[in-house]
Amino acid sequence: MAGEYSGLAFLIPVSAAVGYGIGYGLDKWFGTGYWHIVWLLLGVAAGMKELVRKVMVDFQKDIDAGGGED
């Protein structure tokens, strides 16, 4: 169980880095200077969405298994 959650610590930073990398590449390609900020924010948003989705799915599995009862 701890192994599953240890990967979540890297989810947002990796998503942000990938988004920044895409934006940086678009900046170089189009000769602009702002796409890296847009894609960085999109990467952070995607990482947050995936983090919430993963936690909610695991929480629902725990409730279905009876682990959420007092």
N, C-alpha and C positions, 0 to 999 in steps of 0.2 A: 504494500500500500504506500509506503514512504517513497519508493522508487517512482511510482506514478506521479506523485506530487512534486518531486524534486525537479522534474522537467518543466513544471509550470513557472519556475523562477526565471527561466531563460526565454519564456514565450514572448513577453512584451519587448525585451531588448533586442531579440533576434528579429522580430517583426518590424521594429523601428529601424534597425540597420538595413534590412532588405528594402523597406520603403525608401529610406534615404539613398541607398545605392541606385534604385530605379530612378529616383528624382535627379540624382547627380548625373546619371547617364543621359537623361532627357535634357538637362541643362547643357551638357557638352554638345549634344546632337543639334539642338535648336539654337544654341548660343544665347540662352536666357539665364536668369539668375535666381529664379524663384520656385522652380518645380521641385527642388529638393525639400523645401518646407512643406509643400502640399502633400507630397508622397510620404514624408516623415509622419505627418499627422494621420494620413490614411493607414500607415503601418501600425502606429500606436492604437488606432481605433480597431483595426482588425485583430491585433493581439489582445486587446481588452475583451472584444466580443468572443474570441475563442476561449479565453480564460473563464469568462462567466459561463459559457456553454458547457465547458468541461466540468466545472464545479457543480453546476446545476444537474447535469446528467449523473454524476457520481452521488450527489445528495439524494436524487430520486431513487437510485439503485439501493442506497442505504435504507431509505424509508420503505421501499418495497420488500426488502429483506427482513424488515422488522427491527432494524437497529435504531430507529428514531423514536421508539416508545420509551416512556418513563418507567 
